[in-house]
Amino acid sequence: MPRGGGSFIVPGMESHELLRKVFDKKNPKEVSADLELSTSMVYKWAQPRDGEGSGIENPLDRVHALYESTGDHRLIQWLCQRAGGFFILNPKNTPHPIYLIPATNQIVQDFADLLQVVASAAADNEITPAEAKQIRARWEELKSVTEGFVTGCEEGNFGALKREAVRRDAGPKAPEGR
């Protein structure tokens, strides 16, 4: 069952710092009992691993290392789903795909596509698992496109996105002088 922490993670926060804040809400002794681990180990998770502390690699570090090794976002998506949420990659971490330009038109089109999938699936008053999977896929795509739009609004970088779309639409340049 999802439980909210009530605040966002501060960018650049180390895993042991986050765990310290988490342990302010739930005592490490309770956590160690829930996980059937030693209390000492759980306390060490919230300590830095470098010279000033006696910390050890914690589960957050291990999940991050697994992600870094595989590069597979499904690991993070799975964890987010288990917590009752979802994962959307920040657009600045991916190349700006052409489907973001023009952003507003694409969001409207993707939403219309989602509504079409929902309407088709619900036409017989029953939604099959395959139809539900298709609806989920469209919904995830719509969230990603919308997140790109919102980030563009916040950063005011629609000009750069438009120039990139024009460049991509033009395709590769033909060799000159022949």
N, C-alpha and C positions, 0 to 999 in steps of 0.2 A: 504494500500500500504506500503510495507516495506521501512523503512528508516534506514540507517546504522549510527552507532555512530562513526565509524572510529577508534575505539580502543578496545582492550580487557579489560575485567574486571580484576583488580588485585586480586589475591587470598587473601582471608581474608578481603576484603573490606566490610564494613557494608552497609546496604541498604541505609541509609541516606546519606552516603558519595557518593554512586553512583548517587543518585538523585541530590545531589549538582552539580556533574559534568554534569549530563543531563540538569539541569537548567542553566548551563553556555551556552548551545546551544539553549535552548528554555526557554524564560522567564516564571517564575511561574505564572505571571498574564495571559499570553496566555494559559498556561496549564489549569488554573482554569476556564477560559472562555470556552475552548474546552470541559471540563468535567462537566461544570455547577456546580462548587463547589466554596466555598469561597477561596479567594486568601490566607487568613490567614492559612487555613487548608493545602493548598499545600505547603506553606513556611515551616510549621511545619514538614512536611514529611521529609525535608532535614536537620532536627536538631536531635541530639542524644536524646534518650529517657531517658537516665540516668541523674544523678544529675546536669550535666553541661548545659543541654539544656532543652527546653520546647517542645521537639518533641513529636509526637504522632505516634502510629502504622500506617505505611504507607502500600499502596497496595502490595508492594514487600514482606513485612513482612507477610501480610495476605496470599498471595499465598504460601509462604514458609511454613507457619503454616498448611495450607490445605494439602500441599504435605506431610509434616511430619506426619500429622494425618492419612492420607490414605495410604501413601507409594506407591501411584499409579503414575508411570512415565507418564501415558497418559496425566496428567495435564500439565506437562512440555512440552511434545511432542506437545500438542495442542497450547500452547503459542508460541513455536518455529515455528510451521507451520504458525500461524497467522502473525509472523514477517518475513515470507519468508524463513525460515531456517528449520533445523531439529535438533533433540536431539539424541545424542549417549552417553550412559553411559560410563564413563571411565572404562577401564578394571580392574584397580586396585581396583575399588569399587565392583567388582563382583568376585566370584570364577573363576579361569581360567578354562573355559570349555575345554574338550578334543578337540573340533573342532578347537582350535587354534594351535594344534600340528599335524603334522608339519605345521606351519603357512603359509608358501609360497604355499605349495601344496593346502591347503584348500582355500586360496584366489583365486587361479587359477580355482579350481573346482567350487567355488561359482560363479565366473564370467562366467564360461562356462554354469552353470545352469541358470543364468540370461539370457544369450544369447539364450539358448534353449527356455525359456519361451517367450522371445521377438519374436524369429523366429516363434514359433508355433502360437502365437497370431496374427502376421502380415501375416501369410500364405495366408489368404483370403482377404488381403488388408483392413482389418477392425479390430479395436481393441475394444472389448466390455468393458463395465464398470467392469465386473468380471475379464476379462483378465488384464485390467489396474490395478486392485486391486492386482492381483497375481504378476504382474511386480513390483509394489511398494513394496510388501512384500519381494520379493527377493532382491530388491535394498537396502532396509533397513538392511536386514541381511548381505549383502555384505559390506555395510558401517561399520557395527559393527565389523565384522571380520577384515576388513582392519585397522580400528582404533586400534584394539588389536595388530595387527602386527606392526604398526607404533610405538605404545607405547613400545612394546617389543624392537624394534630397539633403541629407545631413551634411554631406561633404561638398555639395554644390558642384559636382563634377560631371554634369550631363554633357557639357561641351566636349570633354575628353572622350566620353563614351560615344558621342555622335561621330567624332572624327575617326575613332577606331572602327565604327560600323561602316563608314564611307570607305575607309581603306580596305576593309575586308570585302565589301561589295565589289570593289574595283578588281579584286583578284590579283594574281601575280602579274607584274609588269612584263611586257614583251621586251626582248633584247633590243637595244637601240642601235641605229645605224645600219640595219640590214633590210 
